[in-house]
Amino acid sequence: MLDREGYRPNVGIILANPLKQVYWGKRPRQHSWQFPQGGINRGETPKEAMLRELWEELGLTPDKVKIINSTKDWIRYDVPERWVRRDLRGIYRGQKQIWFLLELTGKNIDIDINATNHPEFEAWRWNNYWVPLRDVIEFKRDVYKKVLLEFAPSLFTSHRDLTPPENWGKVESTSRFRR
């Protein structure tokens, strides 16, 4: 399902733990890390799609999270043509997303990336809030920066935490990944 401009409606999820670290998932058979995201099915609201994706990608039920914030408008990104299937070239431009900031109210053990028969991630880890700006694939970087900047005031009160560190490209992850 594409809109008139060639963007697929989608939701993105930033899941934070009580230490204000964010969930970071590794795509299967790739060295590609990202926040959970997925398409909105016909007839679904963005919130319904987010809850479905939360289960499909993280094995989390709504009682294990608290919604802290969401973007008010769609945020778009273009997918480079080399990444677009040949049959969609000239039709598909990219994704338009509504993002949700969630707090994990459950425990780490509640996260089950193998809850479904088609896992979206093969490993995961908690990262410091700004690390995804360094690690995400380049064509998603502007979207991640916009969303992280928009959501930072919902998590942080300290002025120094509200913007990416000057050396954000050198920030290291705070923990090892989990399988």
N, C-alpha and C positions, 0 to 999 in steps of 0.2 A: 504494500500500500504506500504510494508516494503522493505527496501533495503536488500542486500545479507547477511548482518550481523544481521538482525532482528530489525533494527531501523526504526521507522516511521518518515518520514520527517514532520517537524513542524516549526512554527514560534512562537517567543516570543516577547512580546511588553512591553517596559517600557515607560510609559507615564508620563512626568514631567510637572508640572505647572510652572508658572513664579517664584514661590518661591523656585524652585528646589526640591519640594516634589514629590513623586511618587505615582501613582494610585495603590491601593491595593484592590483586590476584594475578597469577601467572597463567597465560593461555597455554593449552595443551600443545606439546611438541614444538614450541616456539620459545624464543627468549623475549617475550612480549608481555609486559605487565600493564594492568589497567584497573580502573574502578569497574565494578559491576555495571552493566548496561544492557538494554534489550529493547526490542520493538514493542510498540503498542498495537495490540490486535484490534480489528474492527469492533466497535461497540464498547471497548474498554476506556475507562478514564485513565489519565496518567497515574493516579494513586493506585488504582486496581492493577495496572501493568507493573508498577513498582513492587507491590506486594507479591505478585506472581513471580517476577524476576528475583526477588529476594529469596523466595523458596527455591526456584529452579537453580540459581547460581550459588547460593550460600546455605541452603537447607534451613533457613530461619523462618519462623512463623511470626505473625504480627505481635504476639505477646512477648517476644524477645527483643523488641526494639521500640524506640520512641521517636516519632517524627519531630525533628527540631525546626526544620525550615524547608522551603522549596523555592525554586526560581519562579518568578511571576510570569516571565515570558519565555518563549522558545529560544534556545541558543543553538545556532547552526554551525556545522563545520562541513567543509568540502572534503571528499575523499579523492586523493590523487588518481588520475585516470588509470594508471598502471595497476591499481588495486581494484578497479571496477570490472566485474564480469563483462566479457565482450558483448553479450546480448543486451546489456543495460547501458552501454556507453552511449552518450548523447541523451539519455533519459534520466538516469540516476546521477545526482550530484553529491549526495551525502546524507547526513543525519540532522534532524532538528530534535532537540531534547529539552525535556523538563527534568531538572535535577532535584534530588531530595537529599537532605542531610539528616541522617539517622544516628541515634545513640544506641549502642548495644546495651540492653538492660539485662540480658542473659549473661552467660559465661562463654569463654572461648570454646569450650567443648560443645556448645550448641551449634557452632558453625560446622556444617557438613557439606563440603564441596562435592561429595559423591551421593547426595540425597536423591538424585534422579539418574536415569540411564544415560543421559547425555551431559556429562560434566562440562562446564564452561571453563573451569580452572583446574590445573593439576597441582597447584601449590598456592599458598598464601602466606602473608606476613603482615604485621602491624608496622607502619612507617610513621615517622614524624610527619606532621601535617603538610609541609611544603615539599617533601621528597618527590611526590608524583610529578612535579613540574620538571624535574630532571630526567625522570625515567620513562615518561610516557612517549609514545611515538610522536614525532614532530608535528604531524598534521592535526593532532588533538591538543597540542600544548596551549594554544590560545584559549580554547574552551576551558581547559582545566584551570588556567590562571584566572579567568573571569569568574568561574564558579567558586574556586577556593577563596578568592578575594571577597566575593559576595557573602559567603558563608562564614568567614573568619570571625566577624563580630558576634555570631551566634554561639561560638565556642570559647572565644578568648576575651579577656578583659584587659590584658596587658597590651599597651601600644606596640611593644616590640614583636608581639606574636601576630599582629594584624596584617603584616605584609611579609612577602618572602624575604628571607635573609639575603644580604648582598651577595653572599657566596652560595646561593641556593644550589648551584651546580656541583658543589663539593659536599653537600649534606649527605650523611650516611644513614642508612636504614638502622632502626633501633633493635631489630631482632631478626633471627633467622626465619626462613620460610617454613611453613608447615605443610605436610602432605595429608 
